[in-house]
């Protein structure tokens, strides 16, 4: 098999894993896992926040902690690799619950990534929003015996710690 093809497939797999790990870290409130997904010099632009990794981590913990329930879903990403850099365009739908209302964010994440010493990590995110809508929650969750995704944390009994892949340091 062609070595370039194998390298390209491995890079795509690593970048797809990073995308899945980012969503899992946010949903399970496992922000320590982000250390393995981003380079320390990464840049972030969410419109209402712009800055580096340390400030981002503090901001996203603050921002996401207002929600009882979080779900980040990505569409199939468009991945463009050029040498040791990559651009990933991933559509997203996010559902968050707070104070008896559901908030829906429809948009896309524009990631940049860099391979350093053979390891892929994100080097930046720009979030572009298409639509934000809010609606009152339509059901009382306590009436239905299901595993509701409230207060997910890395130490939650249903957490599958270890599913977030950690690249070698």
Secondary structure, 3 states (H helix, E strand, C coil): CCHHHHHHHHHHHHHHHHHHHHHHHHHCCCHHHHHHCEEEEEEEECCCCEEEHHHHHHHHHHHHCCCCEEEEEECCCEEEEECCEEEEEEEEEEEEEECCEEEEEEEEEEEEEEEECCEEEEEEEEEEEEEEEEEECCCCHHHCCCCCCECCCCCCCCCCCCCCCCCCC
